Amino acid sequence: MNKVILMGRLTRDPEVRYSQGENALAIARYTLAVDRRFKRDGEQTADFINCVVFGKSAEFTERYFRQGMRVTISGRIQTGSYTNRDGVKVYTTEVVVEEQEFAESKNASGGSVGQSQPYRQAAPVPSADAGDGFMNIPDGIDEELPFN
């Protein structure tokens, strides 16, 4: 099984290109800075993971993802190689993203996302006891509920 789940911050705005031909396919690339769980010499370290997204998800990436945003992705690891201009073989590793989502609200990310972002933080539910986040059901409403 080849499955990876990551949460990190975009190191820069995604780079999006479109394939050639009649049915152009969007291809987005970005790098995630993923914090390591343990610190080295008291300093936080991170891994920088290259990600690639295709199709409608790539178009979504182009429209809404920006540098510094915290996102969660899942996908698969893909390896490859090519020979560069100097004749040296270069090995690559990247995550082919299958699912991606915001990992924090626009306000929590410092507002670095454009004004057109559709992600909205859920409004708090009114409650007599605001501490638990649940709304109290008034007495006598049992008869009106469609289930018992």
Secondary structure, DSSP 4 states (H G I P E B T S, - for coil): ---EEEEEEESSPPEEEE-SSSS--EEEEEEEEEE-SS-BTTB--EEEEEEEEEHHHHHHHHHH--TT-EEEEEEEEEEEEEE-TTS-EEEEEEEEEEEEEESS-TTTTTS-S-TT----PPPPPP-SSTTT--PPPPTT-GGGSS--
